[in-house]
Amino acid sequence: MNSSAAAPQSKPMGWTGWVFFAAAILFVNGMFSLTQGLVLLTDPNTYSAEINGELLVFDTTGWAWWNIILGVLLLASGSALFSGATWARVVAVVFVVLSAVSQLLLIPVQPFWSLVVIAIDVLVIYALLVHGDEIRTDS
């Protein structure tokens, strides 16, 4: 049997740049989460708001540490994406889903910001799941 008749390599379709874009967005999202966490630690009144006549108060210390941990994880997964490894894409998708869910909790307080971050997270998930393996083929 001819060894050159192995499974054909898929050809990159131009989405390799989108995977690098996803990695860059993970860096930016990680920096934003880290900054949010640090602001929350220094100013505990940041996430208290009045919504429909009711006072909404978050446990800012716990929320601050959640943002710091998520920011570090997003930064790490963004840097791991440049390797093209499948595990890096899986980990990045998990952390981006966590980012989107945490932004979902902030919709009552910051609706515009939360919806923008969720939309970008969905774009990153799409780029990683649909075209993530092309980064390996292009390398």
N, C-alpha and C positions, 0 to 999 in steps of 0.2 A: 504494500500500500504506500502510496506517495505521501510523504510527510508534509509536502507543501499544500496538500488539499485539506488542511485543517480549517477550522471555522474561520470565516473571513473576519478581519478586523473592521469594526464599524468606523466610519470616517466622521471626524468632527464636523458639526453642522454650523459652526460659528457661535455656539452657545458657551464655548469655553470662557469667553470674556464675561459672560453672565455669571458663571460660577465664581470668577475672581471678583466680580461686582458683589455677589452674595457674601463673599469673605470680607470685603471692605465694609459692607453694611453691617455685618456682625461686629466688626471692630467699632464702628460708630455707635451702634446700638449698645454694645458693651460699655463704651465710654459714657454714654448718656445714663445708663442704669447705675454705673459706678458713681457718677456725679449726683444723681438723684439720691442715692443712698447716703453719700457724704453730706449733702445738704440737709437731709432728714436728721442725721445725727447731730448736726450743729444747730438746727432750728426746729424744735419738735412741734411747732404750730403750723408747719408747712402744709400738712394735709388735713386740716380741719376746715370744713366749709358748710355753708347753709344751703340746703337744697329743698325747695318746695316748703319752706318754713320750718324744716327740721335740721338739726345740727348733726352733721356726719363727721365722726371722728375716727381716724385710723389709729391703731397702735403703732405709732411712728417708729419706735425703736425696732420692733420686729420687722416692719416694712423696710426700714433702712438697711438692716442686715440682709434681708431677702434681695434687695436691689444690688447690694455690694456683691453678694455671692453670685447672683445671676450675671452681673456685669463681668466678673472674672471668668465665669464659665463661657460667656459669649466671646470674650477676647481670646480665650484658649481655643475654642472650637473654630473661630475665624482663622487663627494661625495654622491650625491643623488641616484646614481645607486645602491649603496650598500644596500638601503632599499628594492629593488626589486619591487618598485611601478611602475605601468604602466606609470604614468605621468612622472616619472624620465626618462624612456626610450624614450618617445616621445620628451621631452625637449632635451635630449642628442642628439637624431638624428637630430633635428632642428639645434642645435649649431654645430654639426659636418658637416652638409651640408653647413652652413655658413662658416666654416673653409675651406672646400674644395673649395668653390667659391672664397674666398679671396685669396687662394693659386693659383687659376687659373689666377688671375690678375697678379701674380708675375712670371709666366712662362717666359716672355721675359727677366726678370732680373736674376732670379735664377731658371733655368729650372730643374736641378737635384733635388734640395731641394723641389721645389714645387711638382714635380711628386711623390717623395717619400711620402710627407705628404698627397697628394691626395690618393695614394694607401692605406696608413694606415687608412685614413678616410673611405674609401670604406669598408675595412675589419671591422672596428668598426661598421659601419652601418649594415653590414651583420650580425654580431654577435648579435647586439641588436634587429634587426627586426625578424630574423629567430629563434633565441634561447633565446631571452631575458626573456620570461615568465618562463623559467626553473629555474631561480634564486629564484623565489617565491616558486616553488614546492620543491626545494631542502632545503629551509630554515626550 
